[in-house]
Amino acid sequence: TLNIESLLMFLKSELAKNPSLRTVISSATINVKEFVASFKKEGISVDIFEIPSVKEEKVYVHFWDELPKDCSCWLCQNPSKKKTFWLNEGNLPKEYELPGLVAHCVMKILEETQEGSILVFLQGETVIENSAKKIQEVKRRIDPQSRILVIPVYRRLGTREVERRFRQKGERRRIFLATNISETSNTIVHYY
């Protein structure tokens, strides 16, 4: 993630100096509004091209600090649940708080939904491993037979291990905790 941030900072600098330079950046999970605003703030012209999804699965994307306005998921359709789900709405969590908050969010999703896997993007190996341990601790109350897999994934594991972990099948569902780099070349179907 740090390499991507450095590259984007360099790109913004160069685009500001060279307006004829054209660049295409693609992402399935990017926060478009925030991304566009950061480039426009530097005086860089930005166009957005949307490629319609060909997936048949429903995918719900929620960013911590920006709740969706027109989402049809179980959470956004119930205002009282939405208030209790986002414990620190408006306040970005500190790194040491993330494992507990991730476990809380994952448990709410598991309690409210009956199918589909969960994909959580986190910023690094330590937070991923600590979040996986916390989820394992708290999910025992709804999954005593461990039919729901908690799968930490990050690039340092190596390509083969990352691919092996993404192929793991749980009896019921899977919870992926990953950096965006580890997910880039793998496709996961039916997840929240």
C-alpha positions in Angstrom: 0.0 0.0 0.0 2.8 2.4 0.8 4.4 1.8 -2.7 1.0 2.6 -4.3 0.6 5.8 -2.3 4.2 6.9 -3.2 3.5 6.1 -6.9 0.2 8.1 -6.8 1.9 11.1 -5.2 4.6 11.0 -7.9 1.9 10.6 -10.6 0.0 13.6 -9.3 3.2 15.7 -9.3 4.1 14.7 -12.9 0.5 15.1 -14.2 0.4 18.6 -12.8 3.7 19.5 -14.6 2.7 17.7 -17.9 -1.0 18.2 -18.7 -0.7 16.3 -22.0 0.3 13.1 -20.1 -2.6 10.7 -20.1 -3.0 8.0 -17.4 -5.6 5.3 -16.8 -6.0 4.0 -13.2 -8.4 1.1 -12.6 -9.7 -0.4 -9.4 -12.7 -2.4 -8.3 -12.7 -1.0 -4.8 -11.4 2.6 -5.1 -13.2 5.4 -3.3 -13.9 7.3 -6.5 -15.1 10.6 -4.9 -12.0 10.9 -2.7 -9.6 9.8 -5.5 -11.0 12.4 -8.0 -11.1 15.1 -5.4 -7.4 14.6 -4.5 -6.4 15.0 -8.2 -8.7 17.9 -8.9 -7.2 19.7 -5.8 -3.9 19.6 -7.7 -5.6 21.2 -10.8 -5.5 17.9 -12.7 -8.4 17.1 -15.1 -10.0 13.8 -14.2 -12.6 11.7 -16.2 -14.3 8.7 -14.8 -15.1 5.7 -17.0 -17.4 3.1 -15.5 -17.3 -0.4 -16.8 -20.5 -2.2 -15.9 -20.1 -5.3 -13.8 -20.7 -8.7 -15.5 -20.9 -10.4 -12.1 -24.2 -11.9 -11.1 -23.3 -11.9 -7.4 -24.3 -9.0 -5.2 -21.2 -7.1 -3.9 -21.6 -4.4 -1.3 -18.7 -2.0 -0.8 -18.6 0.1 2.3 -15.7 2.5 3.2 -15.2 3.1 6.9 -15.5 6.9 6.7 -18.2 7.1 4.0 -21.5 5.3 4.3 -23.3 4.6 1.1 -26.5 6.6 0.4 -28.4 4.4 -2.0 -27.3 0.9 -1.0 -29.8 -2.0 -0.9 -27.9 -4.3 1.5 -29.4 -5.5 4.8 -27.4 -3.0 6.8 -28.3 0.2 4.8 -32.0 -0.7 4.7 -32.3 -0.8 8.5 -31.3 2.6 10.1 -31.3 1.3 13.7 -28.9 -1.5 12.8 -26.8 0.9 10.8 -26.2 3.1 13.9 -25.0 0.2 16.0 -22.9 -1.3 13.2 -20.7 1.7 12.7 -19.4 2.2 16.2 -17.1 5.1 15.4 -18.9 6.7 12.6 -17.0 9.8 11.5 -13.9 8.9 13.5 -11.3 6.9 11.8 -10.0 4.1 14.1 -6.4 3.9 15.3 -4.4 0.9 14.1 -4.5 -0.8 17.5 -8.3 -0.5 17.5 -8.8 -2.2 14.1 -8.7 -5.9 15.1 -11.6 -5.3 17.6 -13.6 -3.2 15.2 -13.1 -5.6 12.3 -14.2 -8.5 14.5 -17.3 -6.5 15.5 -18.2 -5.7 11.9 -17.6 -9.2 10.7 -19.7 -10.7 13.5 -22.6 -8.3 12.7 -22.5 -9.4 9.0 -22.4 -13.1 10.0 -25.3 -12.7 12.4 -27.5 -10.8 9.9 -26.8 -12.8 6.7 -27.0 -16.5 5.9 -24.7 -16.8 2.9 -21.8 -15.1 1.1 -18.2 -14.6 2.1 -16.7 -11.5 3.6 -13.7 -9.6 2.2 -12.0 -7.0 4.4 -9.1 -4.9 3.1 -6.6 -3.9 5.7 -3.3 -2.2 5.5 -0.8 -4.8 6.5 0.2 -8.2 7.9 0.2 -7.3 11.6 -3.3 -5.9 11.5 -4.5 -8.8 9.3 -3.1 -11.4 11.7 -4.4 -9.7 14.8 -7.8 -9.2 13.3 -7.9 -12.9 12.3 -7.1 -13.9 15.9 -9.8 -11.6 17.3 -12.4 -12.9 14.8 -11.5 -16.5 15.7 -12.1 -15.7 19.4 -15.5 -14.0 18.9 -17.0 -16.2 16.2 -17.0 -19.3 18.4 -20.3 -18.3 19.8 -22.1 -18.6 16.4 -19.7 -21.1 14.8 -18.6 -23.7 17.4 -17.7 -26.3 14.8 -15.5 -23.8 12.9 -17.4 -24.2 9.6 -16.6 -20.6 8.8 -13.0 -20.1 7.7 -11.0 -17.1 8.6 -8.3 -16.6 6.0 -5.6 -14.0 6.4 -3.9 -13.2 3.0 -0.9 -10.9 2.3 1.7 -10.8 -0.4 4.7 -11.9 1.9 3.1 -15.3 2.0 4.2 -15.8 -1.6 2.1 -16.4 -4.8 1.5 -20.1 -4.2 0.3 -19.8 -0.6 -1.9 -16.8 -1.5 -3.6 -18.7 -4.3 -4.0 -21.8 -2.0 -5.6 -19.7 0.6 -8.0 -18.1 -1.8 -9.0 -21.6 -3.0 -9.9 -22.8 0.5 -13.6 -23.7 0.9 -15.4 -23.5 4.1 -18.4 -25.7 4.9 -20.5 -22.5 5.1 -18.6 -19.3 4.5 -15.2 -17.6 4.3 -13.8 -14.5 5.8 -10.9 -13.0 3.9 -8.6 -10.5 5.6 -6.3 -9.2 2.9 -4.2 -6.3 1.6 -5.4 -4.9 -1.7 -2.1 -6.2 -3.2 -2.8 -9.8 -2.3 -6.3 -9.7 -3.9 -5.4 -8.1 -7.2 -4.9 -11.3 -9.2 -7.5 -13.5 -7.5 -11.2 -13.6 -8.0 -13.5 -14.3 -5.1 -17.2 -14.8 -5.8 -20.2 -14.0 -3.6 -18.7 -11.8 -0.8 -19.7 -8.8 1.3 
